[in-house]
Amino acid sequence: MPELRLRVAETTDLTPVVRRLVLRDANGSPLPAYEPGAHIVVTTPAGHRRSYSLVDAGGARPREYVVCVRREAGGRGGSVSMHDDVVAGTDLVVSAPANRFPLEPAPRYLFIAGGVGITPIRAMVRRLRGAGRTGVRLLYLTRSARETPFLEEFDGPEDTVHHSADRGQLDLWPYLAVPDDDVRVYCCGPAALTRTVRTLTAHWRVSRVHLEEFATGHSGMASPFTAVWAPDGRRVDVPAHLSLLAALRRDGVRVESSCEAGVCGTCRLTLLDGEVEHRDSVLTEGERVSSVVACVSRARSPEIVVGPHEDRKPA
């Protein structure tokens, strides 16, 4: 994925833990285009690679990329570095935008955002409403008004902003009980929210429901398999409780990683044989034929053969 070096032009704290960052080219040049739902992968000053949704509506020649970063004190350090090490004037290496959560055409929309999951949803709502579209309904679920980024933007007749600390959990069933082929449902938020929406839309057409979690780790059942490391023929047992990445490292295979949530692509390997259950949000459909993201994806077949990805093979 092509990389850019961009400068942080502005930082704003939207809540006590969510910071808005505006990234621009230092010479003022336009940036690669993107559409709502796109994300960029940012290399933090501490060296982590993290994926952040672009929060504005996008277009052909944007002058800036805007992301929001929630500080996760108990995380693996990426968000902390973005809060503690980044100020206006900091240069960051970022990828060109990619979009695994695209806005598809529909007569009407129901958007469901949980917490900082509002970031890609905001871009979609702004694009649609900016074009004069009606039938764009938003359910925005947060803990409290104090913890709600962009709170002031969503006070229209089709907006429901629900704070669980005041009113408990919002019952989503009344909004999803009756499937409607004229409606597309988009949901972004923590895993608990996306699991709930997936369950409540089981009777909808699959093509009408679009889900994106903060981290793309898979919560379903996992089966053991064998990975053959092609460079030396080493056979690596991958039990149900370990990722392919962890099992390879346990057996002495060095594989670089960063996010370990399937969003940055650092641990991408070449797939030489076997079938894979892809659980990442990095690879395109074409790339999935010959690649696997080792931190989250698993084998469908009893055995797969993998090796270093081309851009990480020794010279």
C-alpha positions as CSV (number, residue, x, y, z in Angstrom):
1,M,0.0,0.0,0.0
2,P,1.6,3.4,-1.0
3,E,2.7,5.6,1.9
4,L,2.6,9.3,2.4
5,R,4.4,11.6,4.9
6,L,1.8,14.1,6.3
7,R,2.0,16.8,8.9
8,V,-0.4,17.2,11.8
9,A,-1.9,20.6,11.2
10,E,-4.4,20.7,14.1
11,T,-5.4,18.7,17.2
12,T,-8.6,19.0,19.1
13,D,-9.9,17.1,22.1
14,L,-13.5,16.2,21.4
15,T,-14.0,14.3,24.7
16,P,-11.6,13.6,27.6
17,V,-10.3,10.5,25.6
18,V,-11.1,11.2,21.9
19,R,-8.7,13.5,20.0
20,R,-9.3,14.8,16.5
21,L,-6.2,15.1,14.3
22,V,-6.0,17.0,10.9
23,L,-3.3,15.7,8.6
24,R,-2.1,17.7,5.5
25,D,0.7,17.7,3.0
26,A,3.5,20.0,4.3
27,N,3.5,21.7,0.9
28,G,-0.2,22.1,0.6
29,S,-0.6,19.5,-2.2
30,P,-3.9,17.7,-2.6
31,L,-4.1,14.1,-1.2
32,P,-5.3,10.9,-2.8
33,A,-9.0,10.7,-3.1
34,Y,-11.3,8.6,-0.9
35,E,-14.9,7.8,-0.3
36,P,-16.9,7.5,2.9
37,G,-16.0,4.5,4.9
38,A,-12.3,4.7,4.0
39,H,-9.5,4.4,6.5
40,I,-5.8,5.1,6.6
41,V,-3.1,3.2,8.4
42,V,-0.9,5.5,10.6
43,T,2.6,4.7,11.9
44,T,2.7,6.2,15.3
45,P,5.8,7.9,16.7
46,A,6.4,4.8,18.8
47,G,6.3,2.6,15.7
48,H,2.9,1.0,16.0
49,R,0.7,0.7,12.9
50,R,-3.0,1.5,13.5
51,S,-6.0,1.9,11.3
52,Y,-8.2,5.0,11.6
53,S,-11.4,5.8,9.7
54,L,-11.5,9.1,7.9
55,V,-14.3,11.2,9.5
56,D,-15.1,13.6,6.6
57,A,-17.2,13.0,3.5
58,G,-14.2,12.7,1.2
59,G,-14.0,13.5,-2.5
60,A,-11.7,13.7,-5.5
61,R,-8.9,16.1,-4.3
62,P,-9.0,16.4,-0.5
63,R,-6.6,18.8,1.1
64,E,-6.6,17.0,4.5
65,Y,-7.3,13.7,6.2
66,V,-9.1,13.9,9.5
67,V,-9.1,11.0,12.0
68,C,-10.3,10.6,15.6
69,V,-8.2,8.6,18.1
70,R,-9.6,7.2,21.3
71,R,-7.0,6.8,24.0
72,E,-7.0,3.2,25.3
73,A,-4.9,3.2,28.4
74,G,-5.0,-0.5,28.7
75,G,-4.3,-1.2,25.0
76,R,-1.1,-2.1,23.2
77,G,0.3,1.4,23.0
78,G,-0.7,2.7,19.6
79,S,-3.5,5.1,20.8
80,V,-1.4,6.3,23.8
81,S,1.5,7.2,21.4
82,M,-1.0,9.1,19.2
83,H,-2.1,11.1,22.2
84,D,1.2,11.6,24.0
85,D,3.7,11.8,21.2
86,V,1.7,13.7,18.5
87,V,1.3,17.5,18.5
88,A,0.6,20.1,15.7
89,G,3.7,20.0,13.5
90,T,4.4,16.3,14.0
91,D,5.1,14.4,10.7
92,L,3.5,11.0,10.4
93,V,3.8,8.2,7.8
94,V,0.3,7.1,6.7
95,S,-1.0,4.8,4.0
96,A,-3.1,6.0,1.1
97,P,-6.8,5.5,1.9
98,A,-8.4,2.0,1.5
99,N,-12.0,1.2,1.9
100,R,-13.4,-2.1,3.2
101,F,-16.6,-0.5,4.5
102,P,-18.0,1.3,1.4
103,L,-21.2,3.2,1.2
104,E,-23.5,1.4,-1.2
105,P,-26.5,2.9,-3.0
106,A,-29.9,2.5,-1.4
107,P,-33.3,4.3,-1.2
108,R,-32.9,4.6,2.6
109,Y,-30.4,4.0,5.3
110,L,-30.2,3.1,9.0
111,F,-26.9,3.9,10.6
112,I,-26.0,2.5,14.0
113,A,-22.8,3.9,15.7
114,G,-21.3,3.0,19.0
115,G,-18.9,5.5,20.7
116,V,-16.0,6.3,18.4
117,G,-17.6,4.1,15.8
118,I,-19.3,7.3,14.7
119,T,-16.2,8.1,12.6
120,P,-16.9,6.3,9.4
121,I,-20.7,6.7,10.0
122,R,-20.3,10.5,10.2
123,A,-18.5,10.5,6.8
124,M,-21.4,8.6,5.2
125,V,-24.2,10.7,6.8
126,R,-22.4,13.9,5.8
127,R,-22.1,12.7,2.2
128,L,-25.7,11.7,2.0
129,R,-27.3,14.7,3.7
130,G,-24.9,17.0,1.9
131,A,-26.4,15.8,-1.3
132,G,-29.9,16.5,-0.1
133,R,-30.8,12.9,0.6
134,T,-33.7,12.0,3.0
135,G,-34.4,8.7,4.7
136,V,-31.0,8.8,6.4
137,R,-31.6,7.7,10.0
138,L,-28.9,7.6,12.7
139,L,-28.8,5.8,16.0
140,Y,-25.8,7.0,18.0
141,L,-25.1,5.1,21.2
142,T,-22.7,6.4,23.8
143,R,-22.3,6.2,27.6
144,S,-22.8,9.9,28.3
145,A,-23.0,13.3,26.6
146,R,-19.5,14.1,27.9
147,E,-18.2,11.1,26.0
148,T,-19.9,11.7,22.7
149,P,-17.8,13.1,19.8
150,F,-19.6,15.4,17.4
151,L,-22.6,15.5,19.7
152,E,-23.8,18.9,18.5
153,E,-24.0,17.7,14.9
154,F,-26.7,15.1,15.4
155,D,-29.8,16.8,16.7
156,G,-32.1,16.4,13.6
157,P,-35.5,14.7,13.3
158,E,-33.9,11.5,12.0
159,D,-31.2,11.4,14.7
160,T,-31.4,9.4,18.0
161,V,-28.5,10.0,20.4
162,H,-28.8,7.6,23.3
163,H,-26.7,7.8,26.5
164,S,-26.7,4.4,28.4
165,A,-25.6,6.0,31.7
166,D,-28.8,7.9,31.8
167,R,-31.3,5.6,30.1
168,G,-29.8,2.1,30.0
169,Q,-29.2,0.1,26.8
170,L,-31.2,1.1,23.7
171,D,-33.5,-1.7,22.5
172,L,-32.6,-2.0,18.8
173,W,-35.3,-4.6,17.9
174,P,-38.0,-2.0,17.0
175,Y,-35.6,-0.6,14.4
176,L,-34.6,-4.0,12.9
177,A,-37.7,-6.3,13.4
178,V,-39.1,-5.8,9.9
179,P,-36.6,-6.4,7.1
180,D,-36.8,-3.9,4.3
181,D,-34.9,-4.4,1.0
182,D,-35.0,-0.6,0.4
183,V,-32.9,0.0,3.5
184,R,-29.2,-0.6,4.1
185,V,-28.1,-1.0,7.7
186,Y,-24.6,0.2,8.5
187,C,-23.2,-0.5,12.0
188,C,-19.8,0.4,13.4
189,G,-18.7,0.1,17.0
190,P,-17.4,-2.3,19.7
191,A,-17.8,-6.0,19.2
192,A,-20.7,-6.3,21.5
193,L,-22.8,-3.9,19.4
194,T,-21.9,-5.5,16.1
195,R,-22.7,-8.9,17.5
196,T,-26.1,-7.6,18.6
197,V,-26.9,-6.1,15.3
198,R,-25.8,-9.3,13.5
199,T,-28.1,-11.3,15.6
200,L,-31.1,-8.9,15.2
201,T,-30.7,-8.8,11.4
202,A,-30.3,-12.6,10.9
203,H,-33.6,-12.5,9.0
204,W,-32.5,-9.7,6.7
205,R,-30.8,-10.2,3.3
206,V,-27.1,-10.5,4.0
207,S,-26.4,-7.9,1.3
208,R,-28.3,-5.2,3.2
209,V,-26.4,-5.3,6.4
210,H,-22.8,-3.9,6.7
211,L,-20.8,-4.2,9.9
212,E,-17.4,-3.0,11.1
213,E,-15.9,-3.6,14.5
214,F,-13.2,-1.5,16.1
215,A,-10.9,-4.5,16.1
216,T,-11.5,-7.3,13.6
217,G,-10.6,-10.2,15.7
218,H,-13.1,-13.0,15.3
219,S,-15.1,-14.3,18.2
220,G,-16.4,-17.5,16.5
221,M,-15.3,-21.1,17.1
222,A,-11.8,-21.9,15.9
223,S,-10.4,-25.3,14.8
224,P,-6.8,-26.5,15.0
225,F,-4.8,-26.9,11.8
226,T,-1.2,-27.3,10.5
227,A,0.8,-24.6,8.9
228,V,3.8,-25.5,6.8
229,W,6.5,-22.8,6.7
230,A,7.7,-23.1,3.1
231,P,11.3,-21.8,3.4
232,D,12.4,-24.8,5.5
233,G,9.4,-27.2,5.4
234,R,8.8,-26.7,9.2
235,R,5.4,-28.1,10.3
236,V,3.7,-25.8,12.8
237,D,0.7,-27.0,14.8
238,V,-1.8,-24.2,15.3
239,P,-4.2,-25.1,18.2
240,A,-7.7,-23.5,18.5
241,H,-6.6,-21.1,21.2
242,L,-3.6,-19.7,19.3
243,S,-3.4,-17.5,16.2
244,L,-1.3,-18.5,13.2
245,L,1.0,-15.6,14.1
246,A,1.5,-16.8,17.7
247,A,2.0,-20.4,16.7
248,L,4.7,-19.5,14.1
249,R,6.5,-17.4,16.7
250,R,6.3,-20.2,19.3
251,D,8.1,-22.5,16.8
252,G,10.8,-20.0,16.0
253,V,9.5,-18.4,12.8
254,R,10.0,-14.6,13.0
255,V,7.0,-12.7,11.6
256,E,6.7,-8.9,12.0
257,S,3.4,-7.6,13.4
258,S,1.9,-4.4,14.8
259,C,-1.8,-4.1,15.4
260,E,-2.5,-7.8,15.8
261,A,-6.2,-7.0,15.0
262,G,-6.2,-7.6,11.2
263,V,-6.2,-3.9,10.2
264,C,-2.6,-3.0,9.4
265,G,-1.3,-5.9,7.2
266,T,2.2,-6.0,8.8
267,C,2.0,-9.7,9.4
268,R,0.8,-10.5,5.9
269,L,2.2,-13.8,4.6
270,T,2.2,-15.5,1.1
271,L,-0.3,-18.3,0.8
272,L,1.1,-21.1,-1.3
273,D,-1.4,-23.8,-0.7
274,G,-4.6,-24.6,1.2
275,E,-7.8,-22.7,2.0
276,V,-8.1,-19.8,4.4
277,E,-10.9,-18.2,6.4
278,H,-10.0,-14.5,6.0
279,R,-10.9,-12.4,9.1
280,D,-8.9,-9.3,8.3
281,S,-10.0,-5.9,6.9
282,V,-6.8,-5.3,4.9
283,L,-6.7,-7.6,1.9
284,T,-8.7,-7.1,-1.3
285,E,-10.6,-10.1,-2.7
286,G,-7.8,-10.5,-5.3
287,E,-5.1,-10.4,-2.7
288,R,-6.9,-13.1,-0.6
289,V,-6.1,-15.7,-3.3
290,S,-2.4,-15.6,-2.5
291,S,-2.1,-13.9,1.0
292,V,-3.1,-14.4,4.6
293,V,-3.0,-12.0,7.6
294,A,-1.5,-14.2,10.3
295,C,-2.8,-12.4,13.4
296,V,-6.5,-13.1,12.8
297,S,-7.1,-15.4,9.8
298,R,-7.2,-19.2,10.1
299,A,-7.1,-22.3,7.8
300,R,-10.3,-23.8,6.4
301,S,-8.4,-26.8,5.2
302,P,-6.5,-29.1,7.6
303,E,-3.2,-27.7,6.3
304,I,-1.9,-24.6,4.7
305,V,1.5,-23.7,3.3
306,V,2.8,-20.2,3.9
307,G,5.9,-18.1,3.5
308,P,7.2,-14.6,3.8
309,H,5.4,-12.0,1.8
310,E,7.3,-10.6,-1.2
311,D,8.0,-7.2,0.3
312,R,9.5,-8.7,3.4
313,K,11.7,-11.4,1.8
314,P,15.4,-10.8,2.4
315,A,17.3,-9.3,-0.5
